[in-house]
Amino acid sequence: MLKIKKDEQTNTTEKVKYQVLNWKSYNKALVNRGDITLYFSVEVVDAWYSIPKGEKGAPVKYSDLCIETLMMFKTVFKLPYRQTQGFTRSLFCIMGLELEVPDYTLIQKRGTKLDVTPYSAPCGGIVIAVDSTGLKVYGEGEWKVRKHGYSKRRTWRKLHLGVDPATGFIHCHSLTLNDVDDGSELGGLLEQVGNEMEDVCLDGAYDHEECWDMLIEKGINPVIPPRKNGVEWYVERPGDNDDYPRNKALRRIWEVGRKKWKEESGYHRRSLSETAMFRYKTIFGNKLYSRTFENQKVENDIKIKALNIMTALGMPISIPIIVA
């Protein structure tokens, strides 16, 4: 048998290259992501201290908005708690603000119980692409795993995201243990979306009767590829449920093939949820610094809100380059 060297192998399917049409405005948006006024506005200064509510016990001195802003500093600029306190103190000194900065221990205690207000979502009907990815909590680095294997202490969390492919805005999210089934989180994700949903694009992991029925009852078009060995579903006998969306999709796949069906149904929009995950890990890393699960949820809420703020500044508009 003739063996072909690696440098002699050719890839028959070349990767499509894209051209960004709005590079000037997108480049400005990338610069503005580091603008400190984006995360520290006049409204924050006015609401820095908490207003007493007449409740029992000692009133808190700093507002939840104050703690959320400090947690945003910590997350976006990748600062430990002590450096977050020093960073904010120096910022007040430069701005000439006579505001006190909470101690780093207070930031940590209040931050773990923080109810993060979500960033306002764009209005109108949308398409949601849902997928999940893993975030490391603690364990060995990739080099050690490749060299010596991994230990039992290597632990991950699963992040579920619902993204609008047109804008890149994250409308829903949840953080679960790594053994949670993707389909079981779909209902909770959809409840977070305040917009009217037209299509929901999901991968084959959501090919369950509960997921299909849930979307159909909500009046949403499910775009889910049936498994390769899938058969038509029926109520009592084969053929008595021809109008069921999954059966229609399955018959269409048998007619034109899975690849053609994905193009017709717009299933490829789901891949843009993976793009959102890539942006998440590029900006904030693939690791959670909090140790308890409840704290990890708050940390993830802060990261999602910061990412949506960055997305609202501007996203690239690109078209494929056609090679003659």
C-alpha positions in Angstrom: 0.0 0.0 0.0 1.3 3.5 -0.9 1.7 5.7 2.1 1.3 9.4 1.7 3.3 11.8 3.9 1.6 14.4 5.9 3.1 17.2 3.9 1.8 15.6 0.7 -1.8 15.2 1.9 -4.3 17.8 0.6 -7.6 18.8 2.0 -10.4 18.7 -0.6 -12.6 21.1 1.4 -10.9 24.4 1.8 -11.9 26.6 4.8 -14.1 29.5 3.8 -12.5 32.9 4.4 -14.5 35.9 5.4 -14.2 39.7 5.0 -15.3 42.1 7.7 -17.3 44.9 6.2 -17.6 47.2 9.2 -14.0 46.9 10.5 -13.8 50.6 11.4 -16.8 50.6 13.7 -16.0 47.1 15.0 -12.4 48.1 15.8 -13.8 51.1 17.8 -16.1 48.8 19.7 -13.1 46.5 20.6 -11.2 49.6 21.9 -14.3 50.7 23.9 -14.5 47.4 25.7 -11.6 48.6 27.9 -13.3 52.0 28.6 -13.7 52.2 32.4 -16.8 54.4 32.1 -18.6 51.5 30.4 -18.7 49.6 33.7 -18.7 52.6 36.1 -21.4 55.1 35.2 -22.8 58.2 36.9 -25.8 56.1 38.0 -23.4 53.9 40.0 -21.8 56.9 41.7 -25.3 58.2 42.7 -26.3 54.7 44.1 -23.0 53.8 45.7 -24.3 53.7 49.2 -27.3 51.6 50.3 -30.6 53.3 51.3 -31.9 52.1 54.8 -35.1 50.2 54.4 -36.1 50.1 58.1 -35.6 46.3 58.3 -34.3 44.5 61.4 -30.6 44.2 61.9 -27.7 46.5 61.0 -28.3 48.1 57.6 -25.7 47.4 54.9 -23.5 50.4 53.9 -22.9 49.6 50.3 -25.6 49.0 47.7 -25.9 45.8 45.5 -25.1 48.0 42.5 -21.8 49.0 44.2 -20.9 45.3 44.8 -21.9 44.3 41.3 -19.7 47.1 39.8 -16.7 45.9 41.8 -17.3 42.3 40.7 -17.5 43.6 37.2 -14.1 45.2 37.6 -12.7 42.0 39.0 -14.1 39.9 36.2 -13.3 42.1 33.2 -9.8 43.2 34.2 -9.0 39.8 35.8 -8.2 41.1 39.3 -8.0 39.3 42.6 -10.2 40.7 45.4 -7.4 42.7 47.0 -6.3 44.3 43.7 -10.0 45.1 43.0 -10.1 47.2 46.1 -6.8 49.0 45.2 -7.9 49.5 41.6 -11.2 51.1 42.6 -9.5 53.3 45.3 -7.0 54.6 42.8 -9.8 55.2 40.3 -11.7 57.3 42.8 -8.5 59.3 43.6 -8.0 60.1 39.9 -11.6 61.1 39.4 -11.7 63.1 42.6 -14.6 61.2 44.1 -15.0 61.1 47.9 -16.4 57.6 48.0 -15.3 54.8 50.3 -14.3 51.5 48.8 -15.5 48.3 50.5 -12.9 46.0 52.0 -11.9 43.1 49.8 -13.4 40.6 52.4 -16.8 42.5 52.2 -16.7 42.4 48.4 -16.1 38.6 48.5 -18.9 38.0 51.1 -21.5 40.2 49.4 -20.5 39.0 45.9 -21.3 35.4 46.7 -25.0 36.3 47.4 -25.4 38.9 44.7 -28.5 38.9 42.5 -27.0 40.1 39.2 -29.5 42.1 37.1 -29.4 40.9 33.5 -28.4 43.3 30.7 -31.4 44.5 28.7 -32.0 42.4 25.6 -32.9 43.7 22.1 -36.6 43.7 21.3 -38.4 41.8 18.5 -38.7 38.2 17.3 -35.5 36.2 17.5 -33.9 32.9 16.8 -32.2 31.1 19.7 -29.3 28.7 19.2 -28.6 26.6 22.3 -25.5 24.5 23.2 -23.3 23.7 26.1 -19.6 23.7 27.0 -17.3 22.8 29.9 -15.6 25.1 32.3 -12.8 23.8 34.6 -13.0 24.3 38.3 -9.8 22.8 39.5 -7.4 20.2 38.3 -4.3 19.8 36.2 -3.4 21.9 33.2 -3.5 20.6 29.7 0.3 19.9 29.5 0.2 17.7 32.6 -2.8 15.7 31.2 -1.1 15.1 27.9 2.1 14.0 29.6 0.9 12.0 32.6 -2.9 11.7 32.3 -5.5 13.2 34.6 -6.4 12.6 38.2 -9.8 12.1 39.9 -9.8 15.6 41.3 -10.2 17.1 37.8 -13.6 18.8 38.0 -15.7 20.7 35.5 -19.0 22.6 35.3 -21.3 22.7 32.3 -22.3 26.0 30.9 -25.6 26.1 28.8 -26.0 29.2 26.5 -28.9 30.4 24.4 -27.6 32.9 21.8 -29.3 35.0 19.1 -27.3 34.1 15.9 -28.1 37.5 14.3 -26.7 39.7 17.1 -24.5 37.4 19.3 -26.5 38.4 22.3 -26.9 35.8 25.1 -30.5 35.7 26.0 -30.4 32.8 28.5 -27.8 30.7 30.3 -27.4 28.3 33.2 -24.5 26.6 35.0 -24.9 23.0 36.1 -22.8 20.1 37.2 -21.1 18.2 34.5 -23.4 15.2 34.7 -26.6 17.1 33.9 -28.4 16.2 30.6 -28.6 19.1 28.1 -32.3 18.4 27.4 -33.3 18.8 31.0 -32.1 22.4 31.0 -34.0 23.5 27.9 -37.2 24.5 29.7 -35.4 26.7 32.2 -33.4 28.4 29.5 -36.5 29.2 27.4 -38.2 30.8 30.4 -35.4 33.3 30.7 -36.0 34.6 27.1 -38.2 37.7 27.2 -38.5 38.0 23.4 -40.8 36.1 21.1 -38.9 33.1 19.6 -39.4 32.0 16.0 -36.9 29.1 15.8 -34.8 27.3 18.3 -31.7 25.5 16.9 -30.4 22.5 18.9 -28.0 19.7 18.3 -28.8 16.0 18.4 -28.5 15.8 22.2 -31.9 17.5 22.4 -33.6 14.9 20.2 -36.0 13.9 22.9 -39.8 13.8 22.9 -39.9 16.2 25.8 -37.9 18.8 24.0 -39.9 18.5 20.8 -43.3 18.7 22.6 -42.1 21.6 24.7 -41.2 23.7 21.7 -44.3 22.8 19.8 -46.6 23.7 22.7 -44.9 27.2 22.9 -45.4 27.7 19.2 -41.7 27.6 18.4 -40.3 25.9 15.3 -37.8 23.2 16.5 -34.7 22.8 14.4 -33.2 19.6 15.7 -31.5 16.9 13.6 -33.0 13.5 14.4 -30.4 10.9 15.2 -29.0 9.0 12.3 -30.7 5.7 13.2 -34.0 7.5 14.1 -37.4 6.3 13.1 -40.7 8.1 12.9 -42.7 8.5 16.1 -46.3 7.5 16.3 -49.1 7.6 18.9 -50.7 4.1 18.5 -49.5 2.7 15.2 -47.0 3.7 12.6 -48.1 6.4 10.2 -50.7 8.0 12.5 -48.7 11.1 13.3 -47.4 12.3 9.8 -47.7 16.0 10.6 -45.4 15.8 13.6 -42.4 18.2 12.9 -39.8 15.5 13.7 -41.4 13.0 11.3 -41.4 15.7 8.6 -37.8 16.4 9.2 -36.9 12.8 9.1 -38.7 12.1 5.8 -37.0 15.2 4.3 -33.6 13.9 5.4 -34.4 10.5 3.7 -35.3 12.4 0.5 -32.4 14.9 0.1 -29.8 13.9 2.7 -28.8 15.3 6.1 -26.5 17.9 4.7 -29.1 19.4 2.4 -31.7 19.3 5.2 -29.4 21.3 7.4 -29.1 24.0 4.7 -32.8 24.1 4.1 -33.8 24.3 7.8 -31.1 26.8 8.8 -29.6 24.4 11.3 -26.1 25.8 10.8 -27.1 28.9 12.8 -26.6 26.7 15.8 -22.8 26.8 15.3 -23.0 30.5 16.2 -23.7 29.5 19.8 -20.3 27.8 19.7 -18.9 31.2 18.5 -20.3 32.8 21.7 -18.7 30.1 23.8 -15.4 30.8 22.1 -15.7 34.6 22.8 -16.6 33.7 26.4 -13.5 31.6 26.9 -11.2 34.0 25.0 -12.2 37.0 27.1 -12.7 35.3 30.5 -10.8 32.0 30.2 -12.1 28.4 30.5 -11.8 28.2 34.2 -14.0 29.3 37.2 -12.1 30.8 40.1 -14.8 30.3 42.7 -14.8 27.1 44.6 -18.5 26.6 45.8 -21.2 26.0 43.2 -23.4 28.9 44.3 -20.4 31.3 44.0 -19.6 29.9 40.6 -23.2 30.7 39.4 -22.8 34.4 40.5 -19.4 34.5 38.8 -20.9 33.2 35.6 -23.8 35.7 35.8 -21.2 38.5 36.0 -19.3 37.2 33.0 -22.4 36.8 30.9 -23.6 40.3 31.7 -20.1 41.8 30.8 -20.1 39.8 27.6 -23.5 41.2 26.6 -22.3 44.7 27.3 -19.3 44.2 25.1 -21.5 42.7 22.4 -23.9 45.7 22.4 -21.0 48.0 21.6 -20.6 46.4 18.1 -20.1 43.1 16.4 -18.4 42.3 13.0 -20.4 42.1 9.9 -18.7 39.7 7.5 -19.3 38.0 4.2 -17.6 35.0 2.6 -14.8 35.8 0.1 -15.6 34.2 -3.3 -12.5 33.0 -5.0 -12.8 33.2 -8.8 
